[in-house]
Amino acid sequence: MSHVEEFLTSEEEQEIVSAIVEAEKNTSGEIRVHIEATSKIDHFSRAQQIFHFLKMDNTKDGNGVLIYVAVEDKKFVIYGDVGIDNAVPKGFWNSTKDVIASNFQESNFKQGIIEGILRAGKELEAHFPWDHNDTNELNDAISKG
């Protein structure tokens, strides 16, 4: 079994998907999680590639957020599209990264990802509240590479 498959149980993955659904309930923003073993390029650049590959840069309001995890490298990136990146307060991404990192240091991977998702969801809700015309533009499932 690969490190990616061992990283989270199927139950933990379902809990993460449920957190995405919950976080997106009150916002037009979109949140995705991508997990892969390793990256041959720097992790921020890889997160940008995945963001584009998952078509997260095609959201109507530029309000997609990707949590990218490279399991074997023990690295993760939170990448927000231009709309949300311009809207969040200075230091928001760093404080969210710190919450995830503190959980990861304790091997609480699922909880770290969930807390990151819920924090991103609250911030998306503040800047991009849900409208009755909003549709879920992106799949909520965890993608793997």
Stockholm file with secondary structure:
# STOCKHOLM 1.0

chainA/1-145         MSHVEEFLTSEEEQEIVSAIVEAEKNTSGEIRVHIEATSKIDHFSRAQQIFHFLKMDNTKDGNGVLIYVAVEDKKFVIYGDVGIDNAVPKGFWNSTKDVIASNFQESNFKQGIIEGILRAGKELEAHFPWDHNDTNELNDAISKG
#=GR chainA/1-145 SS CCHHHHHSCHHHHHHHHHHHHHHHTTBSCEEEEEEESCCSSCHHHHHHHHHHHTTGGGCTTSCEEEEEEETTTTEEEEEECHHHHHHSCTTHHHHHHHHHHHHHHTTCHHHHHHHHHHHHHHHHHHHSBCCTTCCCCSCCSCEEC
#=GC SS_cons         CCHHHHHSCHHHHHHHHHHHHHHHTTBSCEEEEEEESCCSSCHHHHHHHHHHHTTGGGCTTSCEEEEEEETTTTEEEEEECHHHHHHSCTTHHHHHHHHHHHHHHTTCHHHHHHHHHHHHHHHHHHHSBCCTTCCCCSCCSCEEC
//
